[in-house]
């Protein structure tokens, strides 16, 4: 176990050189499945610890977020007073932060293609 005073700085130094923060062994760049998604990460051959760099984590996060969302949703219009609206699935609300007070939607129509397009601003 690393003490905080020396251990923190030692662990930070190892992360920059891609040494395992647990055992100090040089880590290897590998492609492996994580949560069902092929991704790049660093793995220690000795203790099997896996780490992601910030860049690798961002790439994985984007792909993982897409995996959580369906490609296509079929919804029926909902009558709200004298108007009609649409209820968004909670996955979409969460992914696009639609529950925020600052969330705005741009709605475009294309009658020739019978299409309504919604873009989050």
C-alpha positions in Angstrom: 0.0 0.0 0.0 1.3 3.4 -0.9 1.2 6.2 1.7 -0.4 9.4 0.6 2.6 11.7 0.8 4.9 9.7 -1.4 2.4 7.3 -2.9 0.3 10.0 -4.6 3.2 11.5 -6.5 4.6 8.0 -7.3 1.3 6.8 -8.7 1.0 10.0 -10.8 4.5 9.4 -12.2 3.6 5.8 -13.1 0.4 6.8 -14.9 2.4 9.1 -17.2 4.9 6.3 -18.1 2.1 3.7 -18.3 3.4 1.7 -15.4 1.0 -0.2 -13.3 0.0 1.9 -10.2 -0.3 -1.3 -8.1 2.8 -3.3 -8.9 5.0 -1.0 -11.1 5.2 -3.3 -14.1 5.2 -1.8 -17.6 1.6 -1.9 -18.9 0.7 -3.1 -22.4 -1.6 -1.5 -24.9 -4.4 -4.0 -25.6 -7.7 -4.1 -27.5 -10.3 -5.9 -25.4 -14.1 -6.1 -24.8 -15.4 -3.9 -22.0 -19.1 -3.8 -21.3 -19.5 -5.6 -24.7 -17.6 -2.9 -26.6 -14.2 -3.4 -28.2 -11.9 -0.6 -26.9 -8.2 0.2 -26.4 -6.8 0.3 -22.9 -3.6 -0.4 -20.9 -3.4 -3.8 -19.1 -0.8 -4.9 -16.6 0.5 -8.4 -17.6 1.4 -9.2 -13.9 -1.6 -8.2 -11.8 -4.2 -7.8 -14.7 -5.1 -4.2 -13.7 -6.7 -2.3 -16.6 -6.6 1.5 -17.0 -7.9 4.0 -19.6 -6.1 7.2 -20.6 -8.4 10.2 -20.7 -8.5 10.0 -24.5 -9.4 6.3 -24.4 -12.1 6.9 -21.7 -13.7 9.7 -23.9 -13.8 7.4 -26.9 -15.3 4.6 -24.9 -17.9 6.9 -23.3 -19.1 8.1 -26.7 -19.6 4.5 -28.0 -21.1 3.3 -24.8 -23.6 6.2 -24.8 -24.7 5.3 -28.3 -25.1 1.6 -27.3 -27.5 2.6 -24.6 -29.7 4.5 -27.1 -31.8 2.8 -29.7 -31.3 3.9 -33.3 -35.0 4.4 -33.9 -38.0 5.1 -31.6 -41.6 4.9 -32.8 -43.8 7.2 -30.8 -47.4 8.4 -31.2 -48.4 12.0 -30.8 -50.0 12.8 -27.4 -52.8 15.3 -27.1 -51.9 18.1 -24.6 -54.8 20.5 -24.3 -55.5 21.8 -27.8 -52.0 20.9 -29.1 -50.1 17.7 -29.7 -46.7 16.7 -28.3 -44.3 13.9 -28.0 -42.9 12.2 -24.9 -39.2 11.4 -25.0 -37.9 8.1 -23.6 -35.8 8.6 -20.4 -32.6 7.4 -22.1 -32.9 10.2 -24.6 -33.7 12.8 -21.9 -30.6 11.7 -19.9 -28.3 11.4 -22.9 -29.1 14.9 -24.3 -29.7 16.5 -20.9 -33.2 17.5 -21.9 -34.3 18.0 -18.3 -32.1 21.0 -18.0 -33.8 24.4 -18.0 -31.4 25.6 -20.7 -32.3 22.8 -23.1 -33.7 24.0 -26.4 -34.9 22.1 -29.4 -34.9 23.2 -33.0 -37.8 21.6 -35.0 -37.6 21.5 -38.9 -40.2 20.1 -41.2 -39.8 18.7 -44.7 -43.3 18.0 -46.1 -41.9 16.5 -49.4 -40.3 13.7 -47.3 -43.0 13.6 -44.7 -40.3 14.3 -42.1 -40.0 16.2 -38.8 -36.4 16.6 -37.6 -35.6 17.7 -34.0 -32.1 19.0 -33.1 -30.9 19.8 -29.6 -29.3 23.2 -29.5 
